[in-house]
Amino acid sequence: MRVLLTSPALFGRSGVYGGGERYALELARAVARETGDATLYAPADDDGEWVEDALRIVARRPWTYIRGQRFNPLPRGLLSLIAEADVVHAFQQHIVMTSLGAAAGRLRHVPVFTTDLGGGGWDVSAYLDTRPWFTGLLHLSRYAALVDGREDDPRDAVLYGGVWDAAPRGADDGSVLFVGRLYPHKGADVLVEAAAAEWRVVVCGQAYDPRYEADLHALAAGKRVEFTGGVDDTRLAALYDRAAVVVVPSCSVDRYGTFTRVPELLGLVALEAMARGVPVVASDEASLPELIVHGETGLLVPPRDVRALRAAVESLLAAPERRAAMGAAAQRRVREHFTWRQAARVAVAAYERGLAA
């Protein structure tokens, strides 16, 4: 089975760093290990082709970006790769590249699957329902399936995934960690506002909104809040290892009243923290309740509830033994439900059903 996976941006190579791009790359690696023949195609700033583990990666400069949208490339070289594939799996549903891939796959009678990452750009799918173009939708979570209106479709599957394995760590340093892009719907402002003066808070992530960045720094005035900006994987692993608590305060309605249905289609930060034995305090919203068992592997609080978040974090900071027990339970849950190998096996089973049909 020759599998072609496509992503609108390549994690770590094109200056784009985020959970969606990381998800596509890591799942592609896991699919390559399961099938022995997988290629990941992604537009990038420079052409290139190389192998990581068992995965062949093909990067091509796009012809252009549709309406200047960085995550909506007009791909170059994609059709020739589709001509070689037995199965196509496209990440990010509502972009021109994916719609082109679905149309090309249908012409070749090749099964085409898509996993929506919650973003998108100008595309024909804004004007007509392109879901019938796909053999099936492979969702990040049950919540993602609900957002797509396909929670009970037998052609689809829920992938999850998120970590390779649980990792041991030493003692924490009492810090409270946020990891994510500094967009308002990620809710870093809720944590910074909730932080007590004695907490050591680390906010790890790149800022993209000047107004929001200014508000975060204003909320942090007089508090022990460190803004790291973007960091590499080594530094990020060290931050996880030292954290006493990781906070995932994503919200569907942000501090400015803006609404999004996709604050967390799959909380990769929560899963990465759990894999390292760190208890997570998260919003009781979107996919997060599927990942965290309240009171066992972490704590869930109402979204944008500053008092509830402060109380939850304080309760864990004050109880090292409880933190350790929750962290151990979190690691067990990750091993049982949220590894890349498990996600790849779900994907490959869907591919095989598509080929059989």
C-alpha atoms as a printed R data frame, in Angstrom:
    type eleno elety resid chain resno       x      y       z
1   ATOM     1    CA   MET     A     1   0.000  0.000   0.000
2   ATOM     2    CA   ARG     A     2   1.545  3.300  -1.125
3   ATOM     3    CA   VAL     A     3   0.179  6.110   1.033
4   ATOM     4    CA   LEU     A     4   0.496  9.798   0.164
5   ATOM     5    CA   LEU     A     5  -0.176 12.231   3.003
6   ATOM     6    CA   THR     A     6  -0.409 15.963   2.291
7   ATOM     7    CA   SER     A     7  -0.080 18.958   4.600
8   ATOM     8    CA   PRO     A     8  -0.377 22.685   3.772
9   ATOM     9    CA   ALA     A     9   2.852 23.430   5.674
10  ATOM    10    CA   LEU     A    10   5.768 21.340   6.859
11  ATOM    11    CA   PHE     A    11   6.503 21.491  10.563
12  ATOM    12    CA   GLY     A    12   9.943 22.847  11.319
13  ATOM    13    CA   ARG     A    13  11.007 23.576   7.752
14  ATOM    14    CA   SER     A    14   8.899 26.459   6.432
15  ATOM    15    CA   GLY     A    15   8.811 28.743   9.447
16  ATOM    16    CA   VAL     A    16   5.387 27.459  10.498
17  ATOM    17    CA   TYR     A    17   5.224 25.861  13.932
18  ATOM    18    CA   GLY     A    18   2.004 24.635  15.472
19  ATOM    19    CA   GLY     A    19  -0.001 21.657  16.620
20  ATOM    20    CA   GLY     A    20  -1.638 21.034  13.249
21  ATOM    21    CA   GLU     A    21   1.627 20.896  11.342
22  ATOM    22    CA   ARG     A    22   3.221 18.745  14.029
23  ATOM    23    CA   TYR     A    23   0.221 16.393  13.961
24  ATOM    24    CA   ALA     A    24   0.493 15.838  10.207
25  ATOM    25    CA   LEU     A    25   4.221 15.108  10.388
26  ATOM    26    CA   GLU     A    26   4.073 12.759  13.375
27  ATOM    27    CA   LEU     A    27   1.089 10.787  12.109
28  ATOM    28    CA   ALA     A    28   2.775 10.459   8.711
29  ATOM    29    CA   ARG     A    29   5.863  9.033  10.449
30  ATOM    30    CA   ALA     A    30   3.701  6.532  12.293
31  ATOM    31    CA   VAL     A    31   1.849  5.546   9.095
32  ATOM    32    CA   ALA     A    32   5.213  5.008   7.396
33  ATOM    33    CA   ARG     A    33   6.241  2.632  10.173
34  ATOM    34    CA   GLU     A    34   2.977  0.697   9.842
35  ATOM    35    CA   THR     A    35   2.896  0.458   6.034
36  ATOM    36    CA   GLY     A    36   6.552  0.687   5.028
37  ATOM    37    CA   ASP     A    37   5.654  2.976   2.110
38  ATOM    38    CA   ALA     A    38   4.421  6.471   2.966
39  ATOM    39    CA   THR     A    39   5.223  9.896   1.547
40  ATOM    40    CA   LEU     A    40   4.444 13.259   3.109
41  ATOM    41    CA   TYR     A    41   4.056 16.109   0.613
42  ATOM    42    CA   ALA     A    42   4.070 19.706   1.846
43  ATOM    43    CA   PRO     A    43   4.702 23.119   0.290
44  ATOM    44    CA   ALA     A    44   7.782 24.821   1.733
45  ATOM    45    CA   ASP     A    45  10.074 27.755   1.061
46  ATOM    46    CA   ASP     A    46  12.623 25.537  -0.704
47  ATOM    47    CA   ASP     A    47  12.398 22.347  -2.752
48  ATOM    48    CA   GLY     A    48  13.765 19.224  -1.172
49  ATOM    49    CA   GLU     A    49  13.324 15.500  -0.677
50  ATOM    50    CA   TRP     A    50  14.607 13.387   2.206
51  ATOM    51    CA   VAL     A    51  13.769 10.477   4.492
52  ATOM    52    CA   GLU     A    52  13.015 10.705   8.225
53  ATOM    53    CA   ASP     A    53  12.702  7.288   9.863
54  ATOM    54    CA   ALA     A    54  10.721  5.336   7.255
55  ATOM    55    CA   LEU     A    55   8.921  8.426   5.932
56  ATOM    56    CA   ARG     A    56   9.747  9.986   2.578
57  ATOM    57    CA   ILE     A    57   9.210 13.749   2.693
58  ATOM    58    CA   VAL     A    58   8.751 15.808  -0.469
59  ATOM    59    CA   ALA     A    59   8.809 19.602  -0.115
60  ATOM    60    CA   ARG     A    60   7.999 21.887  -3.041
61  ATOM    61    CA   ARG     A    61   7.690 25.631  -3.404
62  ATOM    62    CA   PRO     A    62   4.025 26.318  -4.272
63  ATOM    63    CA   TRP     A    63   2.990 28.178  -7.392
64  ATOM    64    CA   THR     A    64   1.418 30.783  -5.119
65  ATOM    65    CA   TYR     A    65  -0.594 31.156  -1.932
66  ATOM    66    CA   ILE     A    66  -4.300 31.650  -2.589
67  ATOM    67    CA   ARG     A    67  -5.211 35.244  -1.720
68  ATOM    68    CA   GLY     A    68  -1.938 35.459   0.197
69  ATOM    69    CA   GLN     A    69  -3.112 32.885   2.758
70  ATOM    70    CA   ARG     A    70  -0.056 31.089   4.156
71  ATOM    71    CA   PHE     A    71  -1.972 27.881   4.861
72  ATOM    72    CA   ASN     A    72  -3.674 27.802   1.454
73  ATOM    73    CA   PRO     A    73  -0.998 26.983  -1.146
74  ATOM    74    CA   LEU     A    74  -1.522 26.225  -4.820
75  ATOM    75    CA   PRO     A    75   0.679 23.123  -4.915
76  ATOM    76    CA   ARG     A    76   3.389 22.266  -7.407
77  ATOM    77    CA   GLY     A    77   4.186 18.613  -8.094
78  ATOM    78    CA   LEU     A    78   1.266 17.174  -6.149
79  ATOM    79    CA   LEU     A    79  -0.603 15.557  -9.045
80  ATOM    80    CA   SER     A    80   2.381 13.431 -10.066
81  ATOM    81    CA   LEU     A    81   2.592 12.043  -6.533
82  ATOM    82    CA   ILE     A    82  -1.142 11.279  -6.491
83  ATOM    83    CA   ALA     A    83  -0.622  9.331  -9.733
84  ATOM    84    CA   GLU     A    84   1.784  7.031  -7.851
85  ATOM    85    CA   ALA     A    85  -0.359  6.539  -4.712
86  ATOM    86    CA   ASP     A    86  -2.814  3.838  -3.686
87  ATOM    87    CA   VAL     A    87  -4.319  6.018  -0.936
88  ATOM    88    CA   VAL     A    88  -4.323  9.784  -0.326
89  ATOM    89    CA   HIS     A    89  -4.726 11.324   3.129
90  ATOM    90    CA   ALA     A    90  -4.980 15.132   3.140
91  ATOM    91    CA   PHE     A    91  -4.601 17.242   6.274
92  ATOM    92    CA   GLN     A    92  -6.676 20.447   6.444
93  ATOM    93    CA   GLN     A    93  -9.974 19.971   4.669
94  ATOM    94    CA   HIS     A    94 -10.989 23.464   3.582
95  ATOM    95    CA   ILE     A    95  -8.119 24.512   1.323
96  ATOM    96    CA   VAL     A    96  -7.580 24.445  -2.432
97  ATOM    97    CA   MET     A    97  -4.776 21.859  -2.230
98  ATOM    98    CA   THR     A    98  -7.025 19.318  -0.511
99  ATOM    99    CA   SER     A    99  -9.952 19.901  -2.875
100 ATOM   100    CA   LEU     A   100  -7.622 19.445  -5.860
101 ATOM   101    CA   GLY     A   101  -6.252 16.271  -4.323
102 ATOM   102    CA   ALA     A   102  -9.746 14.903  -3.709
103 ATOM   103    CA   ALA     A   103 -10.795 15.619  -7.291
104 ATOM   104    CA   ALA     A   104  -7.638 14.002  -8.690
105 ATOM   105    CA   GLY     A   105  -8.107 10.977  -6.469
106 ATOM   106    CA   ARG     A   106 -11.691 10.517  -7.615
107 ATOM   107    CA   LEU     A   107 -10.595 10.639 -11.256
108 ATOM   108    CA   ARG     A   108  -8.062  7.862 -10.527
109 ATOM   109    CA   HIS     A   109 -10.526  5.893  -8.343
110 ATOM   110    CA   VAL     A   110  -8.069  6.187  -5.458
111 ATOM   111    CA   PRO     A   111  -9.450  6.363  -1.894
112 ATOM   112    CA   VAL     A   112  -8.998  9.874  -0.500
113 ATOM   113    CA   PHE     A   113  -9.331 10.706   3.199
114 ATOM   114    CA   THR     A   114  -9.084 14.031   4.973
115 ATOM   115    CA   THR     A   115  -8.383 15.173   8.512
116 ATOM   116    CA   ASP     A   116  -9.541 18.683   9.300
117 ATOM   117    CA   LEU     A   117  -7.161 20.676  11.490
118 ATOM   118    CA   GLY     A   118  -9.584 23.503  12.193
119 ATOM   119    CA   GLY     A   119  -8.188 26.155   9.871
120 ATOM   120    CA   GLY     A   120  -8.557 26.761   6.172
121 ATOM   121    CA   GLY     A   121  -8.815 29.466   3.573
122 ATOM   122    CA   TRP     A   122 -10.624 30.401   0.399
123 ATOM   123    CA   ASP     A   123 -11.826 27.195  -1.262
124 ATOM   124    CA   VAL     A   124 -14.674 25.710  -3.259
125 ATOM   125    CA   SER     A   125 -15.804 24.033  -0.014
126 ATOM   126    CA   ALA     A   126 -17.092 27.442   1.085
127 ATOM   127    CA   TYR     A   127 -19.733 27.214  -1.648
128 ATOM   128    CA   LEU     A   128 -20.588 23.528  -1.780
129 ATOM   129    CA   ASP     A   129 -20.297 20.489   0.455
130 ATOM   130    CA   THR     A   130 -17.129 18.663  -0.606
131 ATOM   131    CA   ARG     A   131 -17.385 15.949   2.020
132 ATOM   132    CA   PRO     A   132 -18.861 13.454  -0.515
133 ATOM   133    CA   TRP     A   133 -15.619 13.845  -2.507
134 ATOM   134    CA   PHE     A   134 -13.794 11.913   0.217
135 ATOM   135    CA   THR     A   135 -13.873  8.213   0.932
136 ATOM   136    CA   GLY     A   136 -13.992  9.100   4.624
137 ATOM   137    CA   LEU     A   137 -13.161 11.723   7.225
138 ATOM   138    CA   LEU     A   138 -10.531 10.830   9.820
139 ATOM   139    CA   HIS     A   139 -11.262 13.039  12.799
140 ATOM   140    CA   LEU     A   140  -8.853 14.252  15.462
141 ATOM   141    CA   SER     A   141 -11.404 13.591  18.228
142 ATOM   142    CA   ARG     A   142 -15.080 12.898  18.823
143 ATOM   143    CA   TYR     A   143 -15.537 16.635  19.243
144 ATOM   144    CA   ALA     A   144 -13.982 17.194  15.803
145 ATOM   145    CA   ALA     A   145 -16.458 14.714  14.339
146 ATOM   146    CA   LEU     A   146 -19.298 16.604  16.011
147 ATOM   147    CA   VAL     A   147 -18.082 19.903  14.543
148 ATOM   148    CA   ASP     A   148 -18.024 18.263  11.108
149 ATOM   149    CA   GLY     A   149 -21.536 16.881  11.548
150 ATOM   150    CA   ARG     A   150 -20.251 13.348  10.969
151 ATOM   151    CA   GLU     A   151 -20.116 11.836  14.462
152 ATOM   152    CA   ASP     A   152 -21.969  8.646  13.400
153 ATOM   153    CA   ASP     A   153 -20.841  8.086   9.800
154 ATOM   154    CA   PRO     A   154 -19.498  4.512   9.394
155 ATOM   155    CA   ARG     A   155 -17.047  5.663   6.685
156 ATOM   156    CA   ASP     A   156 -15.199  7.801   9.215
157 ATOM   157    CA   ALA     A   157 -12.935  7.150  12.196
158 ATOM   158    CA   VAL     A   158 -11.490  9.009  15.180
159 ATOM   159    CA   LEU     A   159  -7.696  8.977  15.200
160 ATOM   160    CA   TYR     A   160  -6.574 10.729  18.412
161 ATOM   161    CA   GLY     A   161  -2.804 10.225  18.685
162 ATOM   162    CA   GLY     A   162  -0.482 12.810  20.153
163 ATOM   163    CA   VAL     A   163   2.584 11.119  21.678
164 ATOM   164    CA   TRP     A   164   5.060  8.379  20.868
165 ATOM   165    CA   ASP     A   165   5.309  7.104  24.427
166 ATOM   166    CA   ALA     A   166   5.164  8.209  28.031
167 ATOM   167    CA   ALA     A   167   8.482  9.615  29.247
168 ATOM   168    CA   PRO     A   168   9.992  9.507  32.754
169 ATOM   169    CA   ARG     A   169  11.070 12.732  34.455
170 ATOM   170    CA   GLY     A   170  12.567 13.990  37.678
171 ATOM   171    CA   ALA     A   171  11.199 16.348  40.308
172 ATOM   172    CA   ASP     A   172   9.400 19.491  39.164
173 ATOM   173    CA   ASP     A   173  10.426 23.030  40.074
174 ATOM   174    CA   GLY     A   174   6.933 24.256  40.954
175 ATOM   175    CA   SER     A   175   6.384 26.183  37.714
176 ATOM   176    CA   VAL     A   176   3.046 26.588  35.955
177 ATOM   177    CA   LEU     A   177   3.389 26.161  32.188
178 ATOM   178    CA   PHE     A   178   1.353 27.316  29.191
179 ATOM   179    CA   VAL     A   179   2.342 26.102  25.713
180 ATOM   180    CA   GLY     A   180   0.699 27.270  22.505
181 ATOM   181    CA   ARG     A   181   0.409 29.948  19.898
182 ATOM   182    CA   LEU     A   182  -0.502 33.219  21.559
183 ATOM   183    CA   TYR     A   183  -3.895 33.626  19.954
184 ATOM   184    CA   PRO     A   184  -6.791 34.899  22.112
185 ATOM   185    CA   HIS     A   185  -8.774 31.634  21.850
186 ATOM   186    CA   LYS     A   186  -5.864 29.731  23.406
187 ATOM   187    CA   GLY     A   187  -6.604 31.557  26.652
188 ATOM   188    CA   ALA     A   188  -3.123 32.401  27.948
189 ATOM   189    CA   ASP     A   189  -4.607 35.640  29.296
190 ATOM   190    CA   VAL     A   190  -6.850 33.639  31.650
191 ATOM   191    CA   LEU     A   191  -3.829 31.947  33.198
192 ATOM   192    CA   VAL     A   192  -1.829 35.183  33.491
193 ATOM   193    CA   GLU     A   193  -4.781 36.962  35.082
194 ATOM   194    CA   ALA     A   194  -5.382 34.050  37.470
195 ATOM   195    CA   ALA     A   195  -1.724 33.791  38.528
196 ATOM   196    CA   ALA     A   196  -0.971 34.577  42.137
197 ATOM   197    CA   ALA     A   197   2.048 36.766  42.899
198 ATOM   198    CA   GLU     A   198   4.070 33.823  44.242
199 ATOM   199    CA   TRP     A   199   3.506 31.554  41.233
200 ATOM   200    CA   ARG     A   200   6.238 31.104  38.658
201 ATOM   201    CA   VAL     A   201   4.401 31.094  35.327
202 ATOM   202    CA   VAL     A   202   6.050 30.245  32.009
203 ATOM   203    CA   VAL     A   203   4.199 31.239  28.835
204 ATOM   204    CA   CYS     A   204   5.761 29.410  25.910
205 ATOM   205    CA   GLY     A   205   4.629 30.345  22.428
206 ATOM   206    CA   GLN     A   206   4.930 32.763  19.555
207 ATOM   207    CA   ALA     A   207   2.807 35.926  19.562
208 ATOM   208    CA   TYR     A   208   0.911 36.762  16.369
209 ATOM   209    CA   ASP     A   209  -1.557 39.421  17.554
210 ATOM   210    CA   PRO     A   210   0.059 42.695  18.759
211 ATOM   211    CA   ARG     A   211  -3.032 43.781  20.702
212 ATOM   212    CA   TYR     A   212  -3.253 40.453  22.501
213 ATOM   213    CA   GLU     A   213   0.476 40.407  23.209
214 ATOM   214    CA   ALA     A   214   0.232 43.874  24.781
215 ATOM   215    CA   ASP     A   215  -2.709 42.747  26.917
216 ATOM   216    CA   LEU     A   216  -0.790 39.697  28.131
217 ATOM   217    CA   HIS     A   217   2.160 41.812  29.238
218 ATOM   218    CA   ALA     A   218  -0.174 44.262  30.976
219 ATOM   219    CA   LEU     A   219  -1.823 41.401  32.896
220 ATOM   220    CA   ALA     A   220   1.622 40.065  33.846
221 ATOM   221    CA   ALA     A   221   2.812 43.326  35.393
222 ATOM   222    CA   GLY     A   222   4.074 42.712  38.949
223 ATOM   223    CA   LYS     A   223   3.880 38.917  38.591
224 ATOM   224    CA   ARG     A   224   6.523 36.228  38.028
225 ATOM   225    CA   VAL     A   225   5.603 35.560  34.413
226 ATOM   226    CA   GLU     A   226   8.225 34.586  31.826
227 ATOM   227    CA   PHE     A   227   7.426 34.836  28.112
228 ATOM   228    CA   THR     A   228   9.789 32.516  26.224
229 ATOM   229    CA   GLY     A   229   8.565 33.108  22.685
230 ATOM   230    CA   GLY     A   230   8.900 30.149  20.346
231 ATOM   231    CA   VAL     A   231  11.301 27.398  21.456
232 ATOM   232    CA   ASP     A   232  12.795 24.287  19.889
233 ATOM   233    CA   ASP     A   233  11.847 20.735  20.874
234 ATOM   234    CA   THR     A   234  14.745 20.349  23.306
235 ATOM   235    CA   ARG     A   235  13.821 23.472  25.265
236 ATOM   236    CA   LEU     A   236  10.147 22.550  25.201
237 ATOM   237    CA   ALA     A   237  10.888 19.098  26.620
238 ATOM   238    CA   ALA     A   238  12.856 20.716  29.452
239 ATOM   239    CA   LEU     A   239   9.958 23.058  30.241
240 ATOM   240    CA   TYR     A   240   7.546 20.114  30.423
241 ATOM   241    CA   ASP     A   241   9.955 18.176  32.634
242 ATOM   242    CA   ARG     A   242  10.231 21.013  35.152
243 ATOM   243    CA   ALA     A   243   6.545 21.982  35.239
244 ATOM   244    CA   ALA     A   244   4.411 21.201  38.259
245 ATOM   245    CA   VAL     A   245   1.210 21.919  36.338
246 ATOM   246    CA   VAL     A   246   0.429 22.511  32.672
247 ATOM   247    CA   VAL     A   247  -2.556 24.747  31.948
248 ATOM   248    CA   VAL     A   248  -4.624 24.487  28.756
249 ATOM   249    CA   PRO     A   249  -7.185 27.318  29.078
250 ATOM   250    CA   SER     A   250  -8.539 27.287  25.501
251 ATOM   251    CA   CYS     A   251 -11.956 28.839  25.014
252 ATOM   252    CA   SER     A   252 -14.577 29.143  22.290
253 ATOM   253    CA   VAL     A   253 -15.245 32.783  23.249
254 ATOM   254    CA   ASP     A   254 -12.107 34.840  23.843
255 ATOM   255    CA   ARG     A   255 -11.514 38.000  25.907
256 ATOM   256    CA   TYR     A   256 -12.679 40.151  22.986
257 ATOM   257    CA   GLY     A   257 -15.945 38.256  22.515
258 ATOM   258    CA   THR     A   258 -14.833 36.494  19.339
259 ATOM   259    CA   PHE     A   259 -16.298 32.998  18.890
260 ATOM   260    CA   THR     A   260 -14.632 29.914  17.421
261 ATOM   261    CA   ARG     A   261 -15.975 26.366  17.252
262 ATOM   262    CA   VAL     A   262 -12.476 24.928  17.079
263 ATOM   263    CA   PRO     A   263 -10.504 26.064  20.141
264 ATOM   264    CA   GLU     A   264  -9.091 22.533  20.577
265 ATOM   265    CA   LEU     A   265  -9.945 19.810  18.071
266 ATOM   266    CA   LEU     A   266  -7.273 17.764  19.831
267 ATOM   267    CA   GLY     A   267  -5.300 19.167  22.747
268 ATOM   268    CA   LEU     A   268  -1.774 18.056  21.827
269 ATOM   269    CA   VAL     A   269  -0.278 20.146  24.638
270 ATOM   270    CA   ALA     A   270  -2.431 18.332  27.176
271 ATOM   271    CA   LEU     A   271  -1.348 14.953  25.788
272 ATOM   272    CA   GLU     A   272   2.339 15.901  25.700
273 ATOM   273    CA   ALA     A   273   2.153 17.047  29.322
274 ATOM   274    CA   MET     A   274   0.307 13.902  30.393
275 ATOM   275    CA   ALA     A   275   2.909 11.734  28.663
276 ATOM   276    CA   ARG     A   276   5.578 13.323  30.867
277 ATOM   277    CA   GLY     A   277   3.607 12.788  34.042
278 ATOM   278    CA   VAL     A   278   2.438 16.382  34.477
279 ATOM   279    CA   PRO     A   279  -1.143 16.954  35.684
280 ATOM   280    CA   VAL     A   280  -3.157 19.268  33.445
281 ATOM   281    CA   VAL     A   281  -5.655 21.956  34.387
282 ATOM   282    CA   ALA     A   282  -7.811 22.563  31.315
283 ATOM   283    CA   SER     A   283 -11.029 24.144  30.169
284 ATOM   284    CA   ASP     A   284 -14.027 21.839  30.259
285 ATOM   285    CA   GLU     A   285 -14.637 22.472  26.583
286 ATOM   286    CA   ALA     A   286 -14.152 21.096  23.063
287 ATOM   287    CA   SER     A   287 -11.992 17.935  22.936
288 ATOM   288    CA   LEU     A   288 -10.298 18.443  26.304
289 ATOM   289    CA   PRO     A   289 -12.817 16.406  28.381
290 ATOM   290    CA   GLU     A   290 -12.095 13.439  26.092
291 ATOM   291    CA   LEU     A   291  -8.444 13.535  27.098
292 ATOM   292    CA   ILE     A   292  -8.509 14.430  30.786
293 ATOM   293    CA   VAL     A   293 -10.332 12.431  33.444
294 ATOM   294    CA   HIS     A   294 -11.338 15.070  35.984
295 ATOM   295    CA   GLY     A   295  -9.863 14.410  39.410
296 ATOM   296    CA   GLU     A   296  -7.792 11.469  38.154
297 ATOM   297    CA   THR     A   297  -5.376 12.686  35.444
298 ATOM   298    CA   GLY     A   298  -5.986 16.416  35.877
299 ATOM   299    CA   LEU     A   299  -8.659 18.990  36.578
300 ATOM   300    CA   LEU     A   300 -11.297 20.568  34.328
301 ATOM   301    CA   VAL     A   301 -12.618 24.066  34.965
302 ATOM   302    CA   PRO     A   302 -15.219 26.223  33.220
303 ATOM   303    CA   PRO     A   303 -13.708 28.164  30.298
304 ATOM   304    CA   ARG     A   304 -12.561 31.717  31.073
305 ATOM   305    CA   ASP     A   305 -13.321 31.269  34.793
306 ATOM   306    CA   VAL     A   306 -10.340 32.995  36.418
307 ATOM   307    CA   ARG     A   307 -11.291 32.078  39.986
308 ATOM   308    CA   ALA     A   308 -11.876 28.416  39.166
309 ATOM   309    CA   LEU     A   309  -8.577 28.196  37.310
310 ATOM   310    CA   ARG     A   310  -6.683 29.836  40.179
311 ATOM   311    CA   ALA     A   311  -8.263 27.478  42.718
312 ATOM   312    CA   ALA     A   312  -7.510 24.384  40.619
313 ATOM   313    CA   VAL     A   313  -3.863 25.288  40.092
314 ATOM   314    CA   GLU     A   314  -3.399 26.275  43.748
315 ATOM   315    CA   SER     A   315  -4.860 22.944  44.893
316 ATOM   316    CA   LEU     A   316  -2.211 21.074  42.884
317 ATOM   317    CA   LEU     A   317   0.694 23.337  43.779
318 ATOM   318    CA   ALA     A   318  -0.116 22.772  47.448
319 ATOM   319    CA   ALA     A   319  -0.217 18.966  47.137
320 ATOM   320    CA   PRO     A   320   2.939 17.389  45.626
321 ATOM   321    CA   GLU     A   321   1.746 13.846  46.345
322 ATOM   322    CA   ARG     A   322  -1.544 14.482  44.557
323 ATOM   323    CA   ARG     A   323   0.347 15.918  41.590
324 ATOM   324    CA   ALA     A   324   2.524 12.821  41.421
325 ATOM   325    CA   ALA     A   325  -0.474 10.473  41.557
326 ATOM   326    CA   MET     A   326  -2.296 12.414  38.840
327 ATOM   327    CA   GLY     A   327   0.821 12.472  36.691
328 ATOM   328    CA   ALA     A   328   1.232  8.707  36.939
329 ATOM   329    CA   ALA     A   329  -2.434  8.189  36.044
330 ATOM   330    CA   ALA     A   330  -2.029 10.570  33.113
331 ATOM   331    CA   GLN     A   331   0.902  8.555  31.767
332 ATOM   332    CA   ARG     A   332  -1.115  5.348  31.946
333 ATOM   333    CA   ARG     A   333  -3.999  6.954  30.084
334 ATOM   334    CA   VAL     A   334  -1.713  8.209  27.316
335 ATOM   335    CA   ARG     A   335  -0.157  4.772  26.826
336 ATOM   336    CA   GLU     A   336  -3.598  3.181  26.578
337 ATOM   337    CA   HIS     A   337  -5.341  5.652  24.271
338 ATOM   338    CA   PHE     A   338  -3.241  8.386  22.685
339 ATOM   339    CA   THR     A   339  -0.064  7.129  21.006
340 ATOM   340    CA   TRP     A   340   0.873  7.818  17.380
341 ATOM   341    CA   ARG     A   341   1.096  4.073  16.763
342 ATOM   342    CA   GLN     A   342  -2.516  3.607  17.821
343 ATOM   343    CA   ALA     A   343  -3.615  6.530  15.635
344 ATOM   344    CA   ALA     A   344  -1.709  5.165  12.642
345 ATOM   345    CA   ARG     A   345  -3.339  1.769  13.035
346 ATOM   346    CA   VAL     A   346  -6.782  3.396  12.995
347 ATOM   347    CA   ALA     A   347  -5.806  5.339   9.859
348 ATOM   348    CA   VAL     A   348  -4.378  2.280   8.083
349 ATOM   349    CA   ALA     A   349  -7.511  0.267   8.889
350 ATOM   350    CA   ALA     A   350  -9.570  3.053   7.263
351 ATOM   351    CA   TYR     A   351  -7.282  3.021   4.211
352 ATOM   352    CA   GLU     A   352  -7.742 -0.732   3.881
353 ATOM   353    CA   ARG     A   353 -11.531 -0.387   4.071
354 ATOM   354    CA   GLY     A   354 -11.365  2.257   1.366
355 ATOM   355    CA   LEU     A   355  -9.265  0.039  -0.890
356 ATOM   356    CA   ALA     A   356 -11.574 -2.926  -0.340
357 ATOM   357    CA   ALA     A   357 -14.582 -0.817  -1.319
